[in-house]
Amino acid sequence: MIGTTDIIISIGYILFIVTIGLWAGVRKRPDTGPASGAYFLAGKTLRWPMIGLALFATNISCLHLVSLAQSGFDTGLLNGNFEWMAAFTLMLLALFFVPFYIRSGVATLPDFLERRYNRACRDWLAIVSIISAVVIHIAFSFLAGGIVLETLFGINIYVSIIAIAALTGLYTIVGGLRAVVVTESVQSVVLIAGAVIITVAAWNRVGHWDQVTKVLTAAGEADKLSMIRPAGDPSGMSWMAVFLGYPVLGIWYWCADQTIVQRVLGAKDENHARAGALFCGFIKILPVFIFVLPGLLAYVLFKTGALDISALQHTATDGKTVTDTKGIYTLMITQLLPGGLIGILVAALLSGLMSQIAGALNSIATLASYDLYKRFRPQTSDEELVKAGRWASGIALLVAVALLPLLNLYQSLFEGINDIIAHIAPPITCVFLLGIFWAKASPRSAQLTLWLGSLLGATVYTINKVYPEGWLGGIPFMMMAFYLFVVCVILQICFTFIFPADVHTKDSGLYWKGFLEPLQSKGWSGVGNYKFLSALLLLVMAVLYGIFR
């Protein structure tokens, strides 16, 4: 439980964000074009700093703060790979995907698939994207936020979730993408500041890095400091799983997921879109140090008796003591911070929670309006499109809340979300990659690959949950993602030769004729050039992996 001052700070922050969101969304802006374009894509006026911060805020939610701290406590720096590997996929987004999306002028990624393949591909991706946004971006975030707020305020988890859902939905549904991006930019700063505060507090309590290595070495757990694990590592996150499996998840998430890419689609121009994506890549270096590391420091404090985790422990039916580490971040806040700072940390958590939900709701509104509603009513007006999007957002909130009891069965929230992504991403990653790099990829092949690949992923996921002790259950989810991706690639190649593309499709220009073609654009001059930024980011990541290998 927290004090009155912290409660006032938390409530004040919520009211501030809602006010900013409503102001940004409803104020009149000249020359933003049709109402639907202004609502869903912010009138294509977004600049690179706002895009980068919004991408980061949409990705990093309360779920990440809670679950990455939990993973740091349980396995050390290992799950930081999900953050640092994102830098590489953001480079792919900036170099190869952004030019395609911006030049084609698409409003949604399903729209792109229809132009490249056919209408069936668009419909399927729209449906899958809406489902994934509800489950991955909203429901899991609700769950993490509810756990934190219940622990800190003593409020029932569903009461707190419904309250946050109503407030976030208010400015998101009313204001559209501009309200989302403006609030996300503010929330990114607050979230990072709050994460830095808890990291500094934990670091000061530990003392110095030698103490960390000394405690972990004495406990026989020095591998918690390593980002790269050998093949066959019991964590299921060996170097092979990371470097083969993550790109499948990452390309879908960062390059082909509407919730994320929508910030790029609202860019003022191609250069701003590219620079924004790369800016986010640099920001993604931080989470290992301000989200994962605090959890590891908490483990060191626990080992030295400086952190009491008894509130997270209970006795199982077999008499053994079980620790539910989902609440470790909340425990750190209450035990390591003085009054006042706790309120700031709660504001940071609320920032992460509200920003991801807001981004997902706007994405759902866009997909439901452009890719579903407009198909059945092609003559619908801009105002009707916006109204349909708002209804879709409201329904998505209700469905997400209903899913919470099922998703809470996962022992680790972070593994839960990535386990689901691993079974959704492979066919989508496949059809996007082959679609932009292989001229022969045919519409029918993509359609069948999406259908069969999604069915295969759902079947494997179900079998693993029903028979967790089976041979499929023994495959780490990262490697499972890679295996499913390989199957999907084989399927699409085979189907392409069985159902080849017609001449019109192959000559439509909806693919790169070579890997160097998207790099021919000159871009900005100086340090803002996308080629320079990409090379610099690649160098920084190589150095970091060399240090923490």
Helices and strands as residue ranges (DSSP letters): H 4-26, H 35-41, G 42-44, H 48-59, H 62-75, G 78-80, H 81-92, I 93-97, H 98-104, H 109-116, H 119-132, I 133-139, H 140-153, H 157-206, H 209-218, G 222-225, H 239-250, I 251-255, H 258-265, H 270-283, H 286-287, I 288-292, H 293-303, G 310-312, E 313-315, E 321-323, G 325-327, H 328-336, H 341-366, I 367-373, H 374-376, H 382-407, H 413-437, H 443-466, G 472-474, H 477-498, H 503-506, G 517-519, G 526-528, H 530-547
